[in-house]
Amino acid sequence: MQGFLAVPPQPMGVVLFAHGSGSSRYSPRNRAVASELQRGGLATLLIDLLTEQEDKIYAKRFDILFLVSRLRMVSEWLSMNGSTADLPLGLFGSSTGGAAALCLAAEDPSVRAVVSRGGRPDLAGKSLLKVRAPTLLIVGGADEFVLELNREAFELLECPKALTIVPGASHLFEEPGALEQVAHMACEWFQKYLGPYESLSDGPTGSGQGE
């Protein structure tokens, strides 16, 4: 697997990106978000969960269990890498990567926060009920089909959570200023939850929906 690891001075945490179907570590959208996180004091790892040959198989892009297995391998690598081993872990998922991120968070307590951009959390299925990491779902207001799926998934989450809608934004957040809003919200979420550990055993806190 190929990836780009960036570690700013004295990072407060590391964010692992789970790209969506048909995307890659070269995605200008994910690289823009990663740059904002780096400026905010977070290390980032943009990595392709599928090899070039695997990505040509359309079904592989939607094989959530396979994507989770790859994401697990990368998270384990981060836990052993000298520059990231001691850093709290966050996951940033988009499209099908959002489901993979939530599935991993459901099984791995080392995941401290999750952000999904235009994701498909519905594909995480019953794993949603097991997620304890604070989760932020960001969806474009014009992405009506995915927005409805996110609303349904949001109701199933029993962790600290928020669903934020970017008005007028489409699935890829290509509208002027839309991606900047995503990057800013993601950065604030990770900065908040990748700090000193606080018990999440008391259930949801700070949950809500916003326009």
Secondary structure, 3 states (H helix, E strand, C coil): CCEEEECCCCCCEEEEEECCCCCCCCCHHHHHHHHHHHHCCEEEEEECCCCHHHHCCHHHHCCHHHHHHHHHHHHHHHHHCCCCCCCCEEEEEECHHHHHHHHHHHHCCCEEEEEEECCCHHHHHHHHHHCCCCEEEEEECCCHHHHHHHHHHHHHCCCCEEEEEECCCCCCCCCCCHHHHHHHHHHHHHHHHCCCCCCCCCCCCCCEEEC
